[in-house]
Amino acid sequence: MINSADTLKHRDVSEDTIEIFKNLYAKGHSPASALNTHKLDMQLQHEKDYVYEAGDRANCPDIQFCHRLYRKIFDKTYGVASGEKMLHDLEAAIESYNSKQGEVCGKIKDINGKIVIALCTPLMKRVHQNHDYSGELVFIDASGGMDRYDCQIFMMLPHSAADGLPLGYFIVTSESRDCITQALRLYLEILPKDGFFGRGSSGPLVFLSDDSEAERQSLHEVFPEATLILCVFHLLQAVWRFLWEGKNNIRKHHRPQLLSAVKKMTFAGSVIALEEAYPEVQANDIASLYPNYLAHCKKLYDRRQAWAVCYRHDLLVRGNNTNNYAEAAMRILKDQIFERVCAYNIAQLLDFLVTRLPSYYERRLIDLANGRVDVTVSKRFLPGGSSIPKDDIIKIDAHNYEVRSQSKQDIVYHVDTSIWTCTCTAGMNGAPCKHQYAVVKNFGESSLNFISLRDPHQREHLLFIATGEKNVRPGLHHCPLLE
């Protein structure tokens, strides 16, 4: 029979169907996800007749055809997926991007067959130059699984009430120390001289990262003046994995107690409290049953300045002890930019990082500048009404205020608006607190620690970082509906 399933499965794929798949690929779909999406659309469209339509190769191609079409399109758009020609294609793509921007925003280097790419787009350069916190604390993290060759993407972000702003990205085909170091050096070559808010090649005051030895060694080599601290969450997670490893033979009901002992050291309120907590671990009856655990704790204690919170009181970490900013940014990269689909090759990976990614952050910052706040902004940066009256605040000088405690009238907290810190427990290392917000609310101060929909200066600041435009229409300055 001419219209039998055995016959229809050999038909040529129609031009209309090919166009559908081209559009799906352009949106970031892989061959498999494009075919699944197309089948779903056909099922919704044809309902009971889907069984007949799905058997016609002209309307519903096989997976082999999808792969061939995918390769044909992307070989033409992004070049070959590997080899020497791919390196030339990458060099040409970066040169074209730099020419289009009118400045050097990307560099590439081949290190014994391993590719290193550093990126700092115009938006990222504006963050470097105009965001005060870019010179204080910078989060750095790496992730893979976004292309078929599992390249690693590193990102840098400063603390921000806008929940993370990009400072730069670099791509490496190997996580070796040499590759990461070269990527950081390339990155420095494309930074503006006043990068890291004027600190330039000295880098930020603090880097917060995961416990990757190669990454930390590279950071120390390129930025020797910066203090390197570890993410508390990942540290405790690593301890928990250690407790569950079969070779350590730690009994299940002992694991929570042994983890709590490490947590007590991690969150000790002072250096003295930490030094008292460690001997308690050594003398613990349960811990003494497991020599491997005691040895692991000794290794941790020897590095205590990198992870113990009590050593961070004098650092402007602004309440950040975890790498959550970078984790959230990586999730955005995978979900919003790559839509959980692997890039075809490094060229497409690069293309998305210089086109889709800056566009995403531009839209996000414009939304904030327009007073549109969504759930992605942490509530701690969106304070409600302050219960501290203006009468309980004394202005000492242009940058210093004294705020009386509402629970204990004999206690007075000191707020320094030049660096936005407070002497209270929450705000001592620059984290937002109610005393800072009371100053913002009662004296009209502008603070990067809060997202204030009524602050025209902050809205102009966000818009400039997003677009580079300083001329703002009057509507952005004043919105009666917000008052």
N, C-alpha and C positions, 0 to 999 in steps of 0.2 A: 504493500500500500504506500502511496506517495506521501500521505500525511501521517504515517505511523511514527511512533517515537524513535524506532531504529533508524528511520530515514531523516527525520527532522534534526537529530543530534549531529548530523554531518553538514548542515547548512552553513554558509558563510555568515559571519556576524554582520548585522546591518550597520550602515553608517550612523543611523540614529542611536543605536546601542553603543557604538564606539564613542560617540560624542558624550553620551551619559557618563561613560567610564572616564573619559578625559576630564570632565568636570569634577568627578569624585576624586581623582588623583590630584587635581589642582587644589582641592580643599584639604589635602594631607592624608587621604586614605591609602592604605596598602592594597595590593591585589586581593587579598583575602577579605579585608573589611569592606572594600568596594563591592565585591561580589555579594557579600552578605547583605549590605545595605540595598543593593539593587534588587535582590530577591525579596526583601521585606517590602520595598516599594511596589513590586509587582504583585505580591500577595495582597496588599491593601487595595490595589487598583482593580485586580481581576477577580478577587475573592474565589468563588467556586471554579472559575475557569483557569485558576493559577496552575493547576496540574497539567493543563495542556500548553499554556504559555511557557512554563518552565522547561518543557521538553523540547522546545524549539531553540536551537543554538543561535538563530538569527536575533532572538530577543534575550536569551539567557546564555551567555557564553560559558565555556568550561574554564576552570582555574588556570590551565596551561595558557590559554589565550590571554587571560588577564595579566599573567606574568610577562608574556611576550610584549604586550602593548605597554605595560608599565615600564619595562626596560627600554623599549624603543623611545618612549616619550622622555624619560629621565636621562638617558644617554645623550639625547639631543639638547636638553635643557641644562643639565649639570655636568655633562661629560661622563667619562667612564667611572666605574665605582672604585677602581684601585689602580695601582701602577704609577709609572712616571708621568703619564699624561694627566692623571688626576692632580698631581702636584703642580703641573703647569696651569691646569684649569683653576686651581685654588689661588695661585699667584695672580693670575689674570683677574679673577673675581675680586680679590682684595684691592688690586690696583685700580680696578674700575670703581669700586665703592669709595676709595679714598679720593679719586678724581671727582666723583659726583658730589662728595661732601665738601671739597675744597680744602681739605686738611687730612693729615694722617690719622686715621681712626683704627687701623688694623695692620698687623705685621705677621709674617709667616717665616718659619725657619725649619730647615730639614736637618735633623741631628742623627746622622748614621741611619737613615731610612725611617726615622721616627719624626712625625710632623708635630710642630708646635705652632699654635695660632693665638695671638693676643688681640683683644678687641676693647675699644673704649669709644663708643658712639658719641655724637654731639650731646645727646641728652645726658649720658654718663659724665661727660666732661663738665656739664653745668652743675651736676650734683657735686662733683669734686670741688668746684670753685665757689659755689654759693650755699651749700648746705653745711652749716656750722659743725655738725656732728661728724662730718666726714674725716676730720682729723683726730677724732677721739677713739671710738670703738668701731672696728670693722669686723664683720662676720665673714668667714670664708668657708666654703663647703664644696664638695665635688660629688658628682653623680654620673652614672653611665646608663646604658640601655636605651639611648635615644637615637642610635643609628645602628645599622646592621653589623658594624665592625667594633661596636662597644667602645667608642672613644669616650674619654672622660671630660666632662665640662666642669670647670671651676668657676665659681662666681664670688664676687665681693659685694657686700652691702653694708652701709652704715646704719646705726640706730636711727630710727625715724618714727614719728607719730603716724606717718602714712603707711606704717607696716612694711618698711623695707623699700629702699631705692637702689637701683643698680649702680655700682661704681666701675664695673668691668667684668669681662668674661675671658677665659682662655680655654682652648681646646687642645688636648694632648692625646696622642695615640698610645702613650705609655705612662704609667704612674710612677716611673722611676724618679729619683731625686734630681738627676741631670735634666730631665724634660721639664719638671715643675720649676726648677731654678731658671732655666732658659726662658720659660713662659713668663715668669715674673720679671725678668730683665727686659724682655721685649715689651712687656706691659709698661714698664717705667719709661721706655723710649717714646711711647705715644701719649703719655700723660702731659697735661699742661704744666708749666713750671710751678704754678700755684695749686697743683693737685693736692688732694688730702687737706683741703682748706688752708693752703699756704705752707704746709709742711713739706711738700714736694717729695723728693726722693727719700727723705727720712721716713716716710710712711706714717701711718696713724700711731697714736700712743699705745693702743692695745689691739691685738688680733685675738679673736675668739674662734676656736676651731675644734674639730674632732681630734681624737688621739691617733693621727696618722703620722708616723715617724718621718717619712719622706717629705710630707707637706710641711711639718714643723721645722725640719732641718733647712728646707729651702727658704722658708720665711725668715728664719734667723740669719741665713747667709745674705739675703737680699735686703732685709730690713733689720739690721742688728740693734737699732735703737728701740725697736718696738718690744713691748711686753707681750709674751705669748701665754694665754690662759686656755684652759680646756672647758668644753661643754660638760656641765655637771650631769645632765641627763645621760649622755653617752658614756660617761665614766661609770655611773651606777649601773647602767645597762650592761656594760662589759663585766662588772663584778658579778651581776646576776647570772650572766652566761657562764662565768667561771664556776660559780656554785653549782650549776647544772651539768657541767661536763662530767661524763662518766668516769674518766680517769682520776678525778679528784676524790671520788667515793664519799661525797658529803651527803649525809642522810637528809631526806626530804624535809622532815620537821625541824631541822637545824638551820636550813637555808635562810628563812626570813630573819632569824635572830642575828645571823652573821652579816646579812646585808644591812640590818639596822645599825650594827656597830660601825660599819663604814660610813653610813649616812650621818651618824652622830659626829664623826670626824669632819665630814664634808661641810656640814652646816654649823660647825662650832662657832659661837659668837665672838671668840677672840683667839689669838694665838696661844694664850695660856690654856684656854679650854681645850684646844686641839691637842696640845702637848700633854694634857692630863688624860684625854680620851684614848690616845694610842697605847699607853701602858695598860689601860683597862682591857683593851683588846688582847694584848699579849697574856694577861693574867686570867682571861675568861676561860672557865672550865670547858665550855663547848668548843671554843676556838682551839684549845690545846689538843683536842682530839685530831686535828687536821693540820699537820705540818705544812702542807702545800698552801693552805689558806693563810697561815701566819707569814710564810715567805712572800706571798702575794701582797699582803698588807704592808710588809716592810718595803717592798718596791714602790708601792703607792706613797707611803709616808716619806720616802726619800725625795719624791717629786711633789710634795704637798703644796709648794708655792704655786704650782700650775693649776691645781683644782680646788683647794680649800677656799671657801667663801670668805673666811676671815682675813685673807691676804688681799682682798679686793676693796676694802673699805676706802682706801685712798686713790683708787682708780675710778675714772669716770666711765663706769660700765652702765650707768643709768638703769640699774635694777636688772640687768641681763646676766644670767648665769648659764643660760642654755643657748643653743644654736637654732632656736625656733624660727628666727627671721629667715635664715638660709633654708631651713627645711620647708617653710611655707613658700619661699621663692622657687625652690626646686619643684614643688608640687604645681605651682602656676606654670612653670616651664613645661612640665610633662602633660598637664591637663589642658591648659589654655592655648599654649603655643604649638605643641606637637600633637595634642589631642590623643595621647596614648598610642601614637603610631610611630614606628621607627623611621627615621629619615633614610632616604635612598642611599646617600653617601655623605662624606664630609662636606662636599660642596653645598648640598641642600641644608645640612646642619648649620653651616655658616650663613647661608641665605636667610634662614629663619631667625637667627640671632641678631642680624643687622636690619631686618625688616619687621617681622611680626612682633619680636620682643619689645623694641623701643615703642612701637605703636601701642602695645598693650599698656605700658607704663604711662605713656602720654595720655591715653584715654582715662586711666585711673586717676592721674593727678588733676586732669581737667574736671572730672566729676567732683573731686574734693574742692577745687577752686570755685566750682559752681554751687557748693553747699550740698552736694548729693553724697551722703555718707551711707555706705552699705555695710553688711555684716562682716566684711573682711577687715575692717578697722577695729582694733582691740578696744574694749570698753574702758580700759584704764586711760586711754587717750581722749575719751569723750566724757568728762566729768559732768555730773549733774549740778544741782544747786548747792552752793557752799553755805554751811551753817556758821561760818566765821564772819562776824560783822566787821565793818570797816573801822569801828572804834577800837577793836582789839588788835589793830595793825598800826605800827609806827614806822614811818619812812625815815631811815637814818640818813641816807644820801641817795645819789642817782641809781645805785645798784643794790642797796642793802635795806632790808626790812626786818622788823621784829614782829613776830606773830605769836600772840598769847594762846596757849593751849586751852581748849574748851572743856576738857575733863579735869585738868589740874591747873588752876589759875596762877600758881606760883612758877609754872614752867613757861619759858619763852623760847621759841624756835627762831633761828636766824636764816633768812632766805636771801641768797645772793643771785640776783637776776643776770649778772654778767656771764655766769656759767650755769645758771639754773640748778642750784643745789639747795638743800635744806639740812639743818642739823638734826632733823627727826630721823628715826630709824629707816623709814621708807626712802627719804630723799637725800640721804647723806652721800650717796655716790651718783646722784643726778637723776634718779628715777622720779617720775611725776608723783606728787603728793598733794594732799588737800591744802596744805599751807601755801604751796606755790600757786595753786589754783585760786586761793583767796586773794593773793596779790594780783593775779591776772584779772580777776573779776572786778575787784574794788578799785584798782588803780589803772586799769586799761593797758597793762603791760602785754607785750607780744612774746609768746613763748613757743618754742618748737617742741616742747614736751606735751602740748595739747593740740588737738584739732578744734579750733574755735571758728564756728561758722560766722561769728560776728566780727572777726578780726580781718580788716581789709588788707593789712600788710602781709599777713600770712597767706591770704588767698592770692595776692599778687606774686608772692614768693613761689607758691606751688605752680602757678600758671607760667612763670618765667622758666622754671626748671623743665616743665613739660614742653614748651614751645619755643623758648628763647625770645619771646616777645615781651617788651617792657611797657608798651603803650596799651593800657587797659581801658576799655570802654567804661563809662560811669556806672553802668549797671552792676559791674562786679564790685565796685567800692561800697555800694549801699543797697541793702535789701530790707525795706520796711517790714516784710513778713517775718523776718527773723528777729525782730526787736520787740 
